[in-house]
Amino acid sequence: MKGWIGKRLRVYLTEGKIVKEDIPEEELHRYVGGLGLGANVLFNEVKPGIDPLGSENVFIIGAGPFSGTCLPCSGRWTITTKSPQTGGYGDGSIGGDFGAELKFAGLDQIVIYGRSPKPVYLWINDDTIELREASHLWGKDTWETHHALAEELGDPEVKSAVIGPAGENLVRTALIVTGLCRTAGRGGLGAVLGSKNMKAVVVRGRGSVEVADVDAFDRVRRLFYKKIKESHHINNFKDKGTLWITRSSAPGFLVTRNGQSGFFEHWENFTSSTYRAKFATKKEACFACAIACGSHYVVKDGPYASTGKSPEFGAIAKYMSAIDNENLEAALYALTLCNKMGLDAISAGSVIGFAMEAWEKGLITAEDTDQLDLSWGNVDAAIELTRKIAHRDGFGNVLADGSRMAAERIEGSKDYLCEVKGMEWISSYPGVGAEKGRMLALATSTRGADHLKGFMAELNGLPLTTAAVGADKADILWNPDHHEGRGTLLALENRFRAATDSLGMCWFSSEVQILGDLGPEDLARGVSAVTGLDMDEEAFMRMGERAHNLQKAFNVREGIVRKDDTIPKRFLVKDADKKGIPGVDPARFREMLDEYYEFSGWDMNGRPTRSKLDQLDLGFVADRLGLK
Amino acid sequence: MKRIKIIQENCTGCRLCETTCSFAHFRKISPELSRIRIAKEEEFGDHRVALCTQCQEAPCIEVCPVEALTRDQASGIVILDEDECTGCEECREECPTGAPFITKEKDYPLKCDLCGGGEPECVEICSRQALVFEEAPSYLSTHAIGDEKR
């Protein structure tokens, strides 16, 4: 076997038992790795209706066939579990060095079951694998834990994935951190590990990854490197980091004051150029990354003095525009605090913005908020509240389960929710005059209000897209005033994203192919060279479609269907553009959703059909869903 | 001669140099089989790059008890004769960069051979110019402190 190691670790925490097994070749050929392999295990091994924070949930870590190779941008790995935030399919693609190290330690996947009677961490040192006592680490923040593990294991090169106090306290927006600041941020994955009494997974590997066809691989790695180096779009990330998005979102797409507006007056305070001029010190990359979108920063002095890295647009904007704060130093401080607490900054900043709107509307007062003044722009209160959320302290406990559950506790606040399926909205869109197809992407993403399952940019302009939407309609996909074809494009992108996340490739290397990023044909060539599978563009997209349908089927089994594929009430606005407010016309949205379901081969309630599942060799999924 | 210069402040810690090196030499991908090593420092990005710099006065050549290390007169590259090497590790002890790396995979230490001529693979793949291949009579990186890793 080449590319893959062909090994899976099953860890039974309740019994303290660890079993290493071969992964059947057929399973690898079908689901490939990372996302696909994880979605299959999740669908098969998690019973419907279980409590995501109960011992019946499983926590899956998976590398891809590209992980650990020298293909540029192959440093991603995937965590899969039932999300405690949405009650549905939860996953996170995460960078750093951990995924590659897992392969070097001789594993493709880890599946963690049950609940440990006492705090533990999993230590994988090549073939020596054990559960170790973690009581002394419980309560430590993620940075302290990272350093303590390296010290305790006597090797600065160990790679760890850890939770902080938020995960321990079962905060439903808790995340997993590796390398101090790289995170599987969304959906509360950290709370699942916390519920299992597991502080960390630590790995050190000294083995190697082999590829099926060394000559073909040598050509493919050079091709990837060349394309990544020359893509105009990728060079944005390379030069500016993700904060370049601030400037492009400024004309009305920045989620401001909990989504009340798309315009943020102080947007120039958090552009990439402002950040780089004042705070950035050094570029920072994940394993095998030729882009290095991340950077280290230093805020030297003052109340927000801090050091950290990877201040991404999505997270920073939540502590800027979403809460109407104009001070970037404070936002950087808040982001690093979130990373240390093991808390998703996007959701934390969002739920604080939501609370600030509840304050504005007079639904809560200082009596409810432990005397914190939640006026717009009070970033010090936001920082204090972030700490309280991580520790479920006082008013923090009201917000610690995310904004949907907070709305149950704050009377009259439901109309101000800015979430999908219980997961808080990202930091941009819907803007005035913007591409409304992106609303469809956020509405239908399997894990909530999130753009990482396809975002209307990846495949636009490619021959396969033109073939799917029809030559006559391909051009209007560039025109934000039209919505025809959007559903088809998104369905294709779902497949593409599920495929890239199964390989271990970074989103940023394949985001806008028309500008020269890696496309399905390039990546299919990579799969053939690395694994020996005979894969072309069509087979690649089919592999992704299979993995995406597994995610969808998991949600359908949990009762998550069309009613949940929607956007916040405040964004469903008739004639929004004409009124100059963020939103999309409900009728237009419905039409896009119908087209999306139809092209996906799902029924109008958003459920995969038996014929579609059979076509994808997922007949067993149709059986389990009871489809005729 | 042309040597690899390490510009530590440009290193992002991506380690493509490590894995590309092992692939170029062994057709397998493993940091453990690399002739260049990055010790990552996560907080400030103060990563340490360790690599043989082909010293003009090479202590490894002096100390090798079996004369397995020699300088190729034409290219200037310090060459290890892997068959002659007994794996005594004295070269590593004397090396100012700590660069001949000991690995359980091989019975000889791994040291940079500049890919035998032309632009080395690690330099070619370094997207941030932390590694530069340039003409230098004698270059010893002050940043190349290999003892911190393995």
Chai-1 contact restraints between the chains, C-beta under 6 A:
chainA,res_idxA,chainB,res_idxB,connection_type,confidence,min_distance_angstrom,max_distance_angstrom,comment,restraint_id
A,T69,B,I29,contact,1.0,0.0,6.0,A-B,restraint_1
A,C70,B,L16,contact,1.0,0.0,6.0,A-B,restraint_2
A,C70,B,T19,contact,1.0,0.0,6.0,A-B,restraint_3
A,C70,B,T20,contact,1.0,0.0,6.0,A-B,restraint_4
A,C70,B,F23,contact,1.0,0.0,6.0,A-B,restraint_5
A,C70,B,I29,contact,1.0,0.0,6.0,A-B,restraint_6
A,G179,B,E42,contact,1.0,0.0,6.0,A-B,restraint_7
A,L180,B,E42,contact,1.0,0.0,6.0,A-B,restraint_8
A,R206,B,E32,contact,1.0,0.0,6.0,A-B,restraint_9
A,S208,B,K28,contact,1.0,0.0,6.0,A-B,restraint_10
A,S208,B,I29,contact,1.0,0.0,6.0,A-B,restraint_11
A,S208,B,S30,contact,1.0,0.0,6.0,A-B,restraint_12
A,V209,B,I29,contact,1.0,0.0,6.0,A-B,restraint_13
A,E210,B,K28,contact,1.0,0.0,6.0,A-B,restraint_14
A,V214,B,R27,contact,1.0,0.0,6.0,A-B,restraint_15
A,K282,B,G45,contact,1.0,0.0,6.0,A-B,restraint_16
A,K283,B,T12,contact,1.0,0.0,6.0,A-B,restraint_17
A,E284,B,T12,contact,1.0,0.0,6.0,A-B,restraint_18
A,E284,B,G45,contact,1.0,0.0,6.0,A-B,restraint_19
A,A285,B,T12,contact,1.0,0.0,6.0,A-B,restraint_20
A,A285,B,G13,contact,1.0,0.0,6.0,A-B,restraint_21
A,A285,B,C14,contact,1.0,0.0,6.0,A-B,restraint_22
A,F287,B,R15,contact,1.0,0.0,6.0,A-B,restraint_23
A,A288,B,L16,contact,1.0,0.0,6.0,A-B,restraint_24
A,C289,B,C14,contact,1.0,0.0,6.0,A-B,restraint_25
A,A290,B,S127,contact,1.0,0.0,6.0,A-B,restraint_26
A,A292,B,T12,contact,1.0,0.0,6.0,A-B,restraint_27
A,H296,B,F44,contact,1.0,0.0,6.0,A-B,restraint_28
A,H296,B,G45,contact,1.0,0.0,6.0,A-B,restraint_29
